[in-house]
Every structure is written in structure tokens, then in C-alpha cells.
Amino acid sequence: RTCPSYFPELTHPERIETPVLTVVGEQAATRPLSEAIHERLTTTKRILVAPGAGRVDLYYRTDLIPFDEIDSFLAQLLRQ
């Protein structure tokens, strides 16, 4: 089991059928969980690791958010 009980919907990430973009802080304590879930996804997926960011930095540190990579992922999906 790779997911805490407070995220039951992520207990079976292989059941997710929609594309998934995961953005996680490089220094986030939750990064290993995000990476474990990402590995189990069987859909179109991308994980972006924001350098220098912790767990909550991406809520308010817009300078750390990888907007170009997010745009690239979304544009790729729209071209499909």
C-alpha cells in the first residue's frame, strides 16, 4: 500500500484513465509518495519536480512553478 488512508482515491492509481500531471516540490516530504503513485499510473502522465520547492511552496511561490513545462504538457494533450 503506497497511499495514506486520507487519500483513498489514490490507492489504485492504475484505475485512473485521464491524463495526469503531477507537480511536486524537490524538497517536499511528500515527494516519495507522489513519485510512487506516479509510477503506478498507466495513463498519459508526466511528473514535474520543482527545484528548490518544499511541500507548500508551490501554493504561493509562483517563481518556483514550472509554468513552461505545464503549458507543454497541456499543449501536447490538446494536439492528440
C-alpha positions in Angstrom: 0.0 0.0 0.0 1.6 3.3 -1.1 -1.1 5.7 -0.1 -2.3 7.0 3.3 -5.9 6.3 4.2 -6.8 10.0 3.9 -6.3 9.7 0.1 -8.3 6.5 -0.6 -8.9 7.5 -4.3 -5.2 7.1 -4.9 -5.0 3.6 -3.5 -5.4 2.3 -7.1 -3.8 4.9 -9.4 -3.7 2.3 -12.2 -7.5 2.7 -12.5 -7.2 6.4 -13.4 -7.9 6.8 -17.2 -7.4 10.5 -17.7 -4.0 12.2 -18.3 -2.2 13.1 -15.1 0.3 15.9 -14.4 2.0 15.7 -11.1 3.9 18.8 -9.8 5.9 18.2 -6.7 8.5 20.2 -4.8 12.0 18.9 -5.0 12.3 19.1 -1.2 8.7 18.1 -0.4 8.3 15.5 2.3 5.5 14.1 0.2 7.7 13.7 -2.9 8.3 9.9 -2.4 4.5 9.3 -2.2 3.9 11.4 -5.3 6.6 9.5 -7.2 5.3 6.1 -6.1 1.8 7.0 -7.2 3.1 8.4 -10.5 5.0 5.1 -11.2 1.7 3.1 -10.9 -0.2 5.3 -13.3 -0.9 3.6 -16.6 -2.3 6.6 -18.5 -0.6 9.5 -20.2 1.5 11.1 -17.4 4.2 13.5 -16.5 5.8 14.4 -13.2 7.5 17.7 -12.8 9.9 18.3 -9.9 10.1 22.0 -9.0 13.7 22.7 -8.0 14.1 24.2 -4.5 10.4 23.9 -3.6 9.1 22.3 -0.5 5.6 20.8 0.2 3.7 24.1 0.3 5.9 26.5 -1.7 4.0 25.9 -4.9 0.9 27.4 -3.3 2.5 30.9 -3.0 5.9 30.9 -4.6 4.9 31.4 -8.2 8.5 31.9 -9.2 9.1 28.2 -8.4 6.2 26.8 -10.5 7.4 25.3 -13.8 4.8 27.1 -16.0 6.5 26.3 -19.3 6.5 22.6 -18.6 2.9 22.7 -17.5 2.0 24.5 -20.7 3.9 22.0 -22.8 2.1 19.0 -21.2 -1.3 20.6 -21.7 -0.5 21.6 -25.3 0.6 18.1 -26.1 -2.8 16.8 -24.8 -4.7 19.3 -26.9 -2.9 18.1 -30.0 -3.9 14.5 -29.5 
